[in-house]
């Protein structure tokens, strides 16, 4: 079984091809070009250099969020289109799951954090148990201070990753001190190889999806939607 996976949840575009025996290839591109400019060329190049065709792929996978609204839409739309044309199944992987998977068999708990602006983060709490990545706290959008309160009460060691740890590093250190470890830079983005590994596990369990059902999971409303709702609310209050 060959899986092609992509992640476009942040500024980084990444694509990987994995089979049941090995990681065939992975491309990571971190620059200012838009995902609409770079994701398809990356897919084309990794296939060519792997001496594969799109028809050789059995399952397509993508990180579904949270993350950049535009990036998630592009990633999901790309995978839906490929699966539709080739009549293949898809698997959507939560971005936070993929981030946590970047830190295999870590002791203690893993807390990926993605910056959600205004001192908030997208986060969850994970732990490796008997070789499996287990969800301790489901993905949510939370105030950073509230998350620090939750983590400060736990006895385990804590390893954090994701772009939120870069933005709020000092606040995290002040709240958690010596009990927190920061992941290497390479583990701060959701890698397509992690998306592919998680997708392979789901595929073996028969947890495949139709491309019709694949949608992003933003975990929050877009800024435009929030501003629109606030405008409607204000107009309603003025008319009362």
Secondary structure, DSSP 8 states (H G I E B T S, - for coil): --EEEEE-SSSEEEEEEE-SS-EEEEEEEESSS-HHHHHHHHHHHHHHHTT--GGG--EEEEEEESS-HHHHHHHHHHHHHHHHHHT-EEEEEEHHHHHHHTSTT-SSEEEEEEE-STTEEEEEEEEEETTEEEEEEEEEEEEHHHHHHHHHT--S-EEEESHHHHHSHHHHHHHHGGGEEE--GGGSS--HHHHHHHHHHHHHTT--B-GGG-----SS--HHHHHHHHHHHHHHHHH-
